């Protein structure tokens, strides 16, 4: 894990920020499959935030320490998104906007390989 951290909000919820490798290939951003991405998750606590990512297929997601907590701009972005899950390339290139997690996971809706149609 390259870096991550969390911030506890006044209402008791947390925002977790993690830097991960891209789980799928190119998603239209021009970056390859090994390019790092910054993922933001808003949840009731740290364990639930990590569980939300694991349920999407990102199995090897751990938060060790608090060396790169979310910035105030990142907290604002994730709080204003209805899903509470966002990502963008890391380090940020230019003025890249935040993307919903669906754009990172691809058409299958999870980070694993696409399931064949039955």
Backbone as a printed PyTorch tensor [residue, N CA C, xyz], in Angstrom:
tensor([[[  0.8420,  -1.1620,   0.0000],
         [  0.0000,   0.0000,   0.0000],
         [  0.8890,   1.2270,   0.0000]],

        [[  0.7050,   2.0920,  -0.9490],
         [  1.5580,   3.2570,  -1.1020],
         [  1.2980,   4.3050,  -0.0350]],

        [[  0.0780,   4.5260,   0.3450],
         [ -0.2090,   5.5230,   1.3540],
         [ -1.6920,   5.6650,   1.5750]],

        [[ -2.0240,   6.0770,   2.7470],
         [ -3.4300,   6.2600,   3.0520],
         [ -3.5900,   6.9000,   4.4100]],

        [[ -4.8110,   7.2440,   4.7000],
         [ -5.1070,   7.8440,   5.9790],
         [ -6.5950,   8.0890,   6.1000]],

        [[ -6.9740,   8.6490,   7.2170],
         [ -8.3870,   8.8970,   7.4720],
         [ -8.5330,  10.1920,   8.2510]],

        [[ -9.7640,  10.6780,   8.2630],
         [-10.1130,  11.8650,   9.0240],
         [-11.4910,  11.6490,   9.6350]],

        [[-11.5870,  11.7980,  10.9460],
         [-12.8730,  11.6650,  11.6220],
         [-13.5830,  13.0140,  11.5580]],

        [[-14.8340,  12.9820,  11.1160],
         [-15.6190,  14.2050,  10.9740],
         [-16.3610,  14.5030,  12.2700]],

        [[-16.8360,  15.7390,  12.4640],
         [-17.5410,  16.0880,  13.7010],
         [-18.7870,  15.2450,  13.9800]],

        [[-19.4360,  14.7080,  12.9440],
         [-20.6360,  13.9010,  13.1640],
         [-20.3150,  12.4380,  13.4800]],

        [[-19.0180,  12.0850,  13.5810],
         [-18.6130,  10.7380,  13.9490],
         [-18.2490,   9.8420,  12.7790]],

        [[-18.6090,  10.2220,  11.5630],
         [-18.2460,   9.4280,  10.4010],
         [-16.7920,   9.6910,  10.0300]],

        [[-16.2640,   8.8850,   9.1230],
         [-14.8730,   9.0580,   8.7000],
         [-14.7970,   9.1390,   7.1860]],

        [[-13.7340,   9.7840,   6.7160],
         [-13.3690,   9.7730,   5.3000],
         [-12.0060,   9.1000,   5.2300]],

        [[-11.9320,   8.0190,   4.4530],
         [-10.6960,   7.2710,   4.2810],
         [-10.1670,   7.5620,   2.8840]],

        [[ -8.8790,   7.8640,   2.7910],
         [ -8.2150,   8.1050,   1.5130],
         [ -7.0910,   7.0880,   1.3650]],

        [[ -7.0820,   6.3710,   0.2380],
         [ -6.0690,   5.3580,  -0.0290],
         [ -5.4750,   5.5650,  -1.4090]],

        [[ -4.1890,   5.3000,  -1.5380],
         [ -3.5440,   5.2970,  -2.8440],
         [ -3.3350,   3.8420,  -3.2270]],

        [[ -4.0080,   3.4140,  -4.3000],
         [ -3.9900,   2.0270,  -4.7470],
         [ -3.5090,   1.9450,  -6.1850]],

        [[ -3.1390,   0.7500,  -6.6160],
         [ -2.8780,   0.5550,  -8.0380],
         [ -4.2070,   0.3350,  -8.7340]],

        [[ -4.2940,   0.7550,  -9.9730],
         [ -5.5220,   0.6600, -10.7500],
         [ -5.8940,  -0.8120, -10.9350]],

        [[ -7.1140,  -1.2300, -10.5160],
         [ -7.4830,  -2.6440, -10.6040],
         [ -7.7820,  -3.1260, -12.0080]],

        [[ -8.1840,  -2.2440, -12.9070],
         [ -8.5100,  -2.6240, -14.2810],
         [ -7.5570,  -1.9040, -15.2210]],

        [[ -7.6930,  -2.1660, -16.4850],
         [ -6.8680,  -1.5150, -17.4930],
         [ -7.2120,  -0.0500, -17.6470]],

        [[ -6.9180,   0.4870, -18.8150],
         [ -7.1480,   1.8930, -19.1130],
         [ -8.6350,   2.1980, -19.0480]],

        [[ -8.9970,   3.2390, -18.2940],
         [-10.3960,   3.6290, -18.1510],
         [-10.6760,   4.9540, -18.8160]],

        [[ -9.9000,   5.2830, -19.8330],
         [-10.1570,   6.5200, -20.5460],
         [ -9.3560,   7.7010, -20.0390]],

        [[ -8.5180,   7.4890, -19.0350],
         [ -7.7390,   8.5970, -18.5030],
         [ -6.3420,   8.6390, -19.0740]],

        [[ -5.9850,   7.6550, -19.9150],
         [ -4.6720,   7.6390, -20.5230],
         [ -3.6060,   6.9850, -19.6680]],

        [[ -3.9700,   6.4690, -18.5030],
         [ -3.0080,   5.8240, -17.6200],
         [ -3.0940,   4.3130, -17.7720]],

        [[ -1.9750,   3.6500, -17.5830],
         [ -1.9330,   2.2030, -17.7090],
         [ -2.4910,   1.5030, -16.4860]],

        [[ -2.4730,   0.1640, -16.5030],
         [ -3.0630,  -0.5950, -15.4070],
         [ -2.2760,  -0.5010, -14.1060]],

        [[ -0.9970,  -0.1300, -14.1390],
         [ -0.2040,  -0.0360, -12.9190],
         [ -0.1390,   1.3770, -12.3580]],

        [[ -0.8440,   2.3120, -12.9480],
         [ -0.8300,   3.6950, -12.4650],
         [ -1.5740,   3.7840, -11.1380]],

        [[ -1.0380,   4.5300, -10.1860],
         [ -1.7340,   4.6640,  -8.9040],
         [ -2.9600,   5.5610,  -9.0070]],

        [[ -3.9400,   5.2710,  -8.1800],
         [ -5.1430,   6.0920,  -8.0870],
         [ -5.3830,   6.4230,  -6.6170]],

        [[ -5.9970,   7.5510,  -6.3810],
         [ -6.3750,   7.9740,  -5.0340],
         [ -7.8610,   7.6980,  -4.8870]],

        [[ -8.2240,   6.8850,  -3.9100],
         [ -9.6090,   6.4880,  -3.6860],
         [-10.0800,   7.1000,  -2.3750]],

        [[-11.2750,   7.7010,  -2.3940],
         [-11.8800,   8.2890,  -1.2000],
         [-13.1550,   7.5400,  -0.8580]],

        [[-13.3400,   7.2460,   0.4270],
         [-14.5300,   6.5250,   0.8880],
         [-15.0780,   7.2450,   2.1090]],

        [[-16.3830,   7.4930,   2.1050],
         [-17.0680,   8.0620,   3.2620],
         [-17.8940,   6.9530,   3.8890]],

        [[-17.7090,   6.7060,   5.1920],
         [-18.4250,   5.6220,   5.8650],
         [-18.5680,   5.9390,   7.3490]],

        [[-19.2950,   5.0680,   8.0440],
         [-19.5360,   5.2600,   9.4710],
         [-18.2590,   5.1140,  10.2940]],

        [[-17.3520,   4.2150,   9.8790],
         [-16.0750,   4.0400,  10.5630],
         [-15.0480,   3.4790,   9.5820]],

        [[-13.7930,   3.3580,  10.0250],
         [-12.7300,   2.8880,   9.1320],
         [-12.9830,   1.4740,   8.6280]],

        [[-13.4370,   0.5980,   9.4960],
         [-13.6800,  -0.7870,   9.0880],
         [-14.7380,  -0.8600,   7.9970]],

        [[-15.8050,  -0.0920,   8.1370],
         [-16.8530,  -0.0940,   7.1090],
         [-16.3660,   0.4940,   5.7910]],

        [[-15.5080,   1.4890,   5.8640],
         [-14.9580,   2.0810,   4.6350],
         [-14.1540,   1.0350,   3.8660]],

        [[-13.3150,   0.2910,   4.5670],
         [-12.5260,  -0.7480,   3.9070],
         [-13.4040,  -1.8830,   3.4170]],

        [[-14.4630,  -2.2060,   4.1620],
         [-15.3910,  -3.2520,   3.7300],
         [-16.1090,  -2.8400,   2.4560]],

        [[-16.4580,  -1.5780,   2.3280],
         [-17.0990,  -1.1070,   1.0910],
         [-16.2090,  -1.3540,  -0.1130]],

        [[-14.9100,  -1.1090,   0.0310],
         [-13.9730,  -1.3480,  -1.0750],
         [-13.7930,  -2.8420,  -1.3290]],

        [[-13.7070,  -3.6260,  -0.2740],
         [-13.5440,  -5.0780,  -0.4460],
         [-14.7570,  -5.6950,  -1.1140]],

        [[-15.9240,  -5.1900,  -0.8110],
         [-17.1450,  -5.7050,  -1.4410],
         [-17.1920,  -5.4020,  -2.9330]],

        [[-16.4430,  -4.4170,  -3.3750],
         [-16.3650,  -4.0850,  -4.7960],
         [-15.2870,  -4.8870,  -5.5210]],

        [[-14.5880,  -5.7500,  -4.8060],
         [-13.5830,  -6.5950,  -5.4260],
         [-12.1530,  -6.1720,  -5.1600]],

        [[-11.9430,  -5.1070,  -4.4280],
         [-10.5880,  -4.6590,  -4.0870],
         [-10.1810,  -5.3820,  -2.8070]],

        [[ -9.7610,  -6.6220,  -2.9420],
         [ -9.5620,  -7.5060,  -1.7910],
         [ -8.3900,  -7.1360,  -0.8990]],

        [[ -7.2830,  -6.7500,  -1.4490],
         [ -6.0830,  -6.4930,  -0.6530],
         [ -5.9890,  -5.0250,  -0.2520]],

        [[ -7.0170,  -4.5210,   0.4080],
         [ -7.0590,  -3.1210,   0.8120],
         [ -6.9130,  -3.0500,   2.3270]],

        [[ -5.8320,  -2.4040,   2.7670],
         [ -5.5730,  -2.2410,   4.1910],
         [ -5.1810,  -0.8100,   4.4660]],

        [[ -5.4830,  -0.3440,   5.6620],
         [ -5.0990,   0.9950,   6.0880],
         [ -4.1250,   0.8390,   7.2370]],

        [[ -2.8640,   1.1210,   6.9640],
         [ -1.8210,   1.0010,   7.9860],
         [ -1.2810,   2.3890,   8.2730]],

        [[ -1.6820,   2.9160,   9.3910],
         [ -1.2130,   4.2370,   9.7690],
         [ -2.0780,   5.3400,   9.1760]],

        [[ -1.5750,   6.5410,   9.3250],
         [ -2.3100,   7.7190,   8.8700],
         [ -1.3230,   8.6900,   8.2290]],

        [[ -0.4890,   8.1610,   7.3090],
         [  0.5630,   8.9890,   6.7440],
         [  0.0970,   9.9270,   5.6460]],

        [[ -1.0240,   9.6270,   4.9710],
         [ -1.5530,  10.5230,   3.9280],
         [ -3.0620,  10.6900,   4.1160]],

        [[ -3.4800,  11.4390,   5.1480],
         [ -4.9150,  11.6340,   5.3610],
         [ -5.5300,  12.4700,   4.2400]],

        [[ -6.8470,  12.4230,   4.1120],
         [ -7.4930,  13.2140,   3.0630],
         [ -7.3470,  14.7060,   3.3270]],

        [[ -7.1890,  15.4520,   2.2460],
         [ -7.0970,  16.9050,   2.3570],
         [ -8.5080,  17.4780,   2.5110]],

        [[ -8.6340,  18.7160,   2.9340],
         [ -9.9660,  19.3240,   3.0310],
         [-10.7260,  19.3050,   1.6970]],

        [[-10.0240,  19.4910,   0.5780],
         [-10.6850,  19.4390,  -0.7290],
         [-11.2060,  18.0350,  -1.0270]],

        [[-10.4430,  17.0130,  -0.6490],
         [-10.8950,  15.6380,  -0.8680],
         [-12.1020,  15.3150,  -0.0030]],

        [[-12.1000,  15.7820,   1.2300],
         [-13.2400,  15.5510,   2.1190],
         [-14.4940,  16.1970,   1.5480]],

        [[-14.3740,  17.4260,   1.0710],
         [-15.5130,  18.1150,   0.4700],
         [-16.0340,  17.3570,  -0.7410]],

        [[-15.1320,  16.8580,  -1.5780],
         [-15.5430,  16.1400,  -2.7890],
         [-16.3330,  14.8860,  -2.4500]],

        [[-15.8550,  14.0940,  -1.5020],
         [-16.5310,  12.8320,  -1.1950],
         [-17.8440,  13.0720,  -0.4400]],

        [[-17.9190,  14.1160,   0.3540],
         [-19.1650,  14.4110,   1.0710],
         [-20.2680,  14.8770,   0.1370]],

        [[-19.8920,  15.4990,  -0.9820],
         [-20.8880,  15.9970,  -1.9190],
         [-21.2580,  14.9910,  -2.9970]],

        [[-20.6970,  13.7920,  -2.9510],
         [-21.0270,  12.7590,  -3.9340],
         [-22.0410,  11.8020,  -3.3140]],

        [[-23.1000,  11.4570,  -4.0480],
         [-24.1570,  10.6130,  -3.4630],
         [-23.6910,   9.2170,  -3.0520]],

        [[-22.7120,   8.6420,  -3.7430],
         [-22.2390,   7.2970,  -3.3950],
         [-21.2160,   7.3230,  -2.2670]],

        [[-20.5040,   8.4040,  -2.0910],
         [-19.4680,   8.4770,  -1.0820],
         [-18.2240,   7.6890,  -1.4510]],

        [[-18.0480,   7.3730,  -2.7360],
         [-16.8760,   6.6500,  -3.2420],
         [-16.3730,   7.3440,  -4.5010]],

        [[-15.1580,   7.8680,  -4.4590],
         [-14.5920,   8.5920,  -5.5930],
         [-13.1490,   8.1660,  -5.8220]],

        [[-12.6290,   8.4770,  -7.0130],
         [-11.2240,   8.2220,  -7.3280],
         [-10.7360,   9.1960,  -8.3840]],

        [[ -9.4280,   9.3570,  -8.4570],
         [ -8.7540,  10.0530,  -9.5440],
         [ -7.2920,   9.6150,  -9.5480]],

        [[ -6.6180,   9.9000, -10.6370],
         [ -5.2210,   9.4870, -10.7770],
         [ -4.3680,  10.1490,  -9.6960]],

        [[ -3.3710,   9.4340,  -9.2330],
         [ -2.4520,   9.9710,  -8.2330],
         [ -1.0350,   9.7580,  -8.7210]],

        [[ -0.1650,  10.7170,  -8.7100],
         [ -0.4500,  12.0920,  -8.3400],
         [ -1.3120,  12.7760,  -9.3900]],

        [[ -2.0520,  13.7520,  -8.9460],
         [ -2.9990,  14.4180,  -9.8220],
         [ -2.2820,  15.1020, -10.9710]],

        [[ -2.7920,  14.8580, -12.1680],
         [ -2.2340,  15.4760, -13.3780],
         [ -3.1620,  16.5920, -13.8380]],

        [[ -2.7150,  17.8220, -13.6960],
         [ -3.5270,  18.9550, -14.1530],
         [ -4.7810,  19.1280, -13.3100]],

        [[ -5.8760,  19.3700, -13.9680],
         [ -7.1470,  19.6260, -13.3020],
         [ -8.0990,  18.4340, -13.4390]],

        [[ -7.6110,  17.2430, -13.2210],
         [ -8.4660,  16.0610, -13.3450],
         [ -9.5630,  16.0950, -12.2790]],

        [[-10.7830,  15.8240, -12.7000],
         [-11.9050,  15.7970, -11.7810],
         [-12.0030,  14.4360, -11.1090]],

        [[-12.7810,  14.3730, -10.0480],
         [-13.0470,  13.1080,  -9.3720],
         [-14.0180,  12.2940, -10.2090]],

        [[-13.8340,  10.9820, -10.1890],
         [-14.6840,  10.0710, -10.9420],
         [-15.4320,   9.1670,  -9.9630]],

        [[-16.6610,   8.7500, -10.3060],
         [-17.3400,   7.7590,  -9.4620],
         [-16.6170,   6.4230,  -9.5440]],

        [[-16.7490,   5.6070,  -8.5150],
         [-16.0160,   4.3450,  -8.4480],
         [-16.3800,   3.4090,  -9.5980]],

        [[-17.5840,   3.5300, -10.1620],
         [-17.9840,   2.6880, -11.2980],
         [-17.0480,   2.8420, -12.4830]],

        [[-16.5030,   4.0560, -12.6720],
         [-15.5990,   4.3020, -13.7920],
         [-14.2690,   3.5750, -13.6070]],

        [[-13.8720,   3.3140, -12.3830],
         [-12.6210,   2.6180, -12.1140],
         [-12.7790,   1.1080, -12.2460]],

        [[-13.9260,   0.6040, -11.8610],
         [-14.1190,  -0.8400, -11.7990],
         [-14.4810,  -1.4580, -13.1300]],

        [[-14.9060,  -0.6720, -14.0860],
         [-15.2140,  -1.2090, -15.4010],
         [-16.6490,  -1.6940, -15.5160]],

        [[-16.9850,  -2.3170, -16.6560],
         [-18.3730,  -2.6910, -16.9250],
         [-18.8880,  -3.8110, -16.0370]],

        [[-18.0030,  -4.6090, -15.4580],
         [-18.4620,  -5.7180, -14.6140],
         [-18.9850,  -5.2280, -13.2710]],

        [[-18.6230,  -4.0230, -12.8570],
         [-19.0950,  -3.4730, -11.5870],
         [-18.2650,  -3.8850, -10.3970]],

        [[-17.2020,  -4.6480, -10.6260],
         [-16.2910,  -5.0310,  -9.5620],
         [-14.8930,  -5.1400, -10.1390]],

        [[-13.8960,  -5.2730,  -9.2840],
         [-12.5060,  -5.2430,  -9.7360],
         [-12.0300,  -6.5680, -10.3190]],

        [[-12.7960,  -7.6290, -10.1800],
         [-12.3880,  -8.9210, -10.7000],
         [-12.6010,  -9.0160, -12.2020]],

        [[-12.2850, -10.1590, -12.7880],
         [-12.4890, -10.3210, -14.2350],
         [-13.9740, -10.3060, -14.5750]],

        [[-14.2740,  -9.9240, -15.7940],
         [-15.6610,  -9.8640, -16.2340],
         [-16.2600, -11.2610, -16.2540]],

        [[-17.4740, -11.3800, -15.7570],
         [-18.1610, -12.6740, -15.7510],
         [-18.8090, -12.9110, -17.0990]],

        [[-18.7240, -14.1300, -17.6080],
         [-19.3680, -14.4100, -18.8980],
         [-20.8800, -14.3780, -18.7680]],

        [[-21.5280, -13.9260, -19.8280],
         [-22.9920, -13.8760, -19.8110],
         [-23.5410, -15.2920, -19.9230]],

        [[-24.5590, -15.5670, -19.1130],
         [-25.1460, -16.9180, -19.1240],
         [-26.3050, -17.0180, -20.0670]]])
